[in-house]
Amino acid sequence: MKIGKKRVDFGLGFKQLLALFMRSTILLAIFCGLSIFGKAQKPFVGSLEYNISTVDYLMKDTIDGKLFIYARDSIVRINYLLANGKSQETIHHLEKRKLLSLIEVNGQFMAIQIKDTSRNEQACVIHKNLNWERIAGVRCREANAEFEKGNFSLFYYKNIPARYFVGFNSAPGLPVKGKIPTENGYMAFELQKIDERTPPQSLFIPNKKYKIMSLDAFLQWSNGQ
């Protein structure tokens, strides 16, 4: 009987150990899952500075410039400043897929409401490779971006979502160096700086001098001009 009792006690101990092991395994799996999730792409708050060059084969012209991107989660402001004096400013609401294009015509300032179709444009197939390069202080991976108009090398930073580089949403991370085909050529870009300080709220609200209008209203106004 004593031997049998020992066997019973051993059996209960084994079951307890097995249950404890299973609980530990589940907890470990959950912990690993949370760790992986913690390293996943998060909404970006901060600013990005790029050097850009637009090449126009038709006009045989190259124009250098700067691209500034300011982000607060789902709201992004993009400023293009070109060496020829031209500029372009837009405020994007990524979730609502709407944007305001800030323009000046004959001394009049207008914020034109436009539907954001960037997700439908510049579709490409990404082929990752094993090359890495440090750009703007962060480690970036190289890939080949296959567009309809040709293939370009692309470096991306996986810790920031691609959607903040509006117009290149199919990349697996923030595009930091590469080229995007345009109607008559391409735009080359390279990230120069990442600043994780929160941009001022005023950047995402049009100045009072801008008159907000729909695209149809703007087209009617421009036809009258």
C-alpha positions in Angstrom: 0.0 0.0 0.0 2.9 2.3 0.8 4.4 1.7 -2.6 1.0 2.4 -4.2 0.6 5.6 -2.3 4.0 6.7 -3.4 3.0 6.1 -7.0 -0.2 8.1 -6.6 1.7 11.0 -5.0 4.3 10.8 -7.8 1.5 10.9 -10.4 -0.1 14.0 -8.9 3.3 15.7 -8.7 4.0 14.9 -12.4 0.6 16.3 -13.4 1.3 19.5 -11.4 4.7 19.8 -13.0 3.2 19.3 -16.4 0.5 21.9 -15.8 3.2 24.3 -14.5 5.3 23.7 -17.5 2.3 24.3 -19.8 1.5 27.6 -18.0 5.1 28.7 -18.3 5.2 27.8 -22.0 2.0 29.8 -22.6 3.4 32.8 -20.6 6.7 32.6 -22.5 4.8 32.6 -25.8 2.7 35.6 -24.8 5.9 37.4 -23.6 7.6 36.7 -26.9 4.5 37.8 -28.8 4.4 41.1 -26.9 8.1 41.6 -27.5 7.6 41.2 -31.2 4.5 43.4 -31.2 6.5 46.0 -29.2 9.1 46.2 -32.0 6.4 46.5 -34.7 5.8 49.8 -36.6 4.2 52.5 -34.4 2.7 55.8 -35.4 5.4 58.3 -36.0 5.6 61.7 -34.3 8.4 64.0 -35.4 9.9 65.4 -38.6 11.9 64.1 -41.5 14.3 66.1 -43.8 15.2 64.9 -47.3 17.4 66.1 -50.1 15.6 65.6 -53.4 16.3 66.0 -57.1 13.7 66.0 -59.9 14.9 64.9 -63.3 12.8 65.8 -66.4 13.9 63.9 -69.5 11.5 65.9 -71.7 12.8 69.3 -70.6 16.3 68.0 -70.1 16.3 69.7 -66.7 17.3 68.7 -63.1 16.1 70.7 -60.1 17.4 70.1 -56.6 15.4 70.9 -53.5 14.3 69.9 -50.0 11.4 67.8 -48.7 10.2 68.3 -45.1 7.7 65.9 -43.5 6.1 66.7 -40.2 3.9 64.0 -38.5 1.7 63.7 -35.5 0.3 60.2 -35.7 -2.3 60.3 -38.6 -1.8 63.9 -39.6 1.1 64.9 -41.9 2.3 68.1 -43.4 4.6 67.9 -46.4 6.6 70.9 -47.7 8.6 70.8 -51.0 11.1 73.6 -51.5 12.8 73.7 -54.9 15.9 75.6 -55.9 14.0 77.4 -58.7 11.9 79.1 -56.0 8.8 76.9 -56.4 7.2 75.3 -53.4 4.4 73.0 -52.6 2.7 72.5 -49.2 0.0 70.0 -48.3 -1.7 68.8 -45.1 -2.8 65.2 -45.1 -5.2 63.3 -42.9 -4.0 59.7 -43.5 -7.0 58.0 -41.8 -9.7 60.0 -43.6 -7.7 60.0 -46.8 -8.1 63.8 -47.3 -5.7 66.6 -47.9 -5.5 70.3 -48.1 -3.2 71.8 -50.8 -2.0 75.2 -49.8 -1.5 77.5 -52.8 -1.0 81.1 -53.6 -2.4 82.6 -56.9 -2.0 86.2 -57.7 -1.6 87.1 -54.1 -4.6 85.1 -52.9 -4.1 82.2 -50.5 -6.3 79.1 -50.8 -6.5 75.7 -49.1 -8.0 73.3 -51.6 -9.8 70.2 -50.3 -8.7 67.2 -52.3 -9.4 63.4 -51.9 -6.1 61.6 -51.2 -5.5 59.1 -53.9 -1.9 58.3 -53.0 -2.7 54.7 -52.1 -3.8 54.1 -55.6 -0.7 55.6 -57.2 2.9 54.4 -57.7 2.1 50.8 -57.0 5.2 48.7 -57.1 6.5 45.3 -56.2 9.2 45.2 -53.5 12.0 42.6 -53.6 14.2 42.7 -50.5 17.8 41.8 -50.5 20.5 41.3 -47.8 22.3 44.7 -48.2 22.1 47.2 -45.3 23.3 50.8 -45.1 23.3 53.4 -42.3 21.5 56.5 -43.6 20.7 59.5 -41.4 22.0 57.6 -38.4 19.6 54.6 -38.7 20.2 51.1 -40.2 18.3 50.7 -43.4 17.7 47.7 -45.6 18.0 47.7 -49.4 15.3 46.4 -51.8 14.5 46.6 -55.5 11.3 48.6 -56.2 9.7 47.4 -59.5 7.5 50.1 -61.0 5.7 50.0 -64.3 8.2 52.5 -65.7 11.3 50.7 -64.4 13.2 49.3 -61.5 15.0 51.4 -58.8 17.1 50.6 -55.8 15.3 51.5 -52.5 16.5 51.7 -49.0 13.9 51.7 -46.2 13.8 52.1 -42.4 11.4 49.4 -41.0 10.7 51.1 -37.7 8.7 53.9 -39.3 5.6 53.1 -41.5 5.9 53.9 -45.2 2.6 55.9 -45.2 4.4 59.0 -43.8 6.3 59.2 -47.2 3.0 59.9 -48.9 2.8 58.4 -52.3 4.9 55.3 -51.6 2.7 53.3 -49.3 3.7 49.9 -50.7 7.2 49.9 -49.2 7.8 47.7 -46.1 9.1 50.7 -44.1 9.8 54.4 -44.5 11.6 55.0 -47.8 14.9 56.8 -47.0 16.9 56.6 -50.3 15.9 55.8 -53.8 13.9 57.1 -56.8 10.2 57.4 -57.7 9.2 57.6 -61.4 7.4 60.7 -62.5 5.5 61.5 -65.8 8.7 62.6 -67.6 11.5 61.3 -65.4 12.0 60.6 -61.8 12.5 62.1 -58.3 15.5 61.0 -56.3 15.5 61.4 -52.6 17.7 60.7 -49.6 16.9 61.1 -45.9 19.1 63.6 -44.1 17.6 63.8 -40.6 15.1 62.3 -38.3 13.8 64.5 -35.4 11.5 62.8 -32.9 10.4 66.0 -31.2 6.7 66.7 -31.5 6.0 69.3 -34.2 3.8 72.3 -33.2 0.1 71.9 -33.7 0.0 75.1 -35.8 1.7 73.3 -38.7 -1.3 71.2 -39.2 -3.8 74.0 -39.2 -4.0 76.4 -42.3 -3.1 80.0 -41.5 -6.0 82.3 -41.3 -4.9 83.9 -44.6 -5.9 80.8 -46.4 -9.5 80.5 -47.7 -10.6 76.8 -47.5 -12.6 75.7 -50.6 -13.5 72.5 -52.4 -11.7 71.4 -55.6 -14.8 72.2 -57.7 -15.1 75.7 -56.3 -11.4 76.3 -57.0 -11.8 75.1 -60.6 -14.7 77.4 -61.1 -12.8 80.3 -59.6 -9.7 79.5 -61.8 -11.9 79.4 -64.9 -13.2 82.8 -64.1 -9.7 84.1 -63.7 
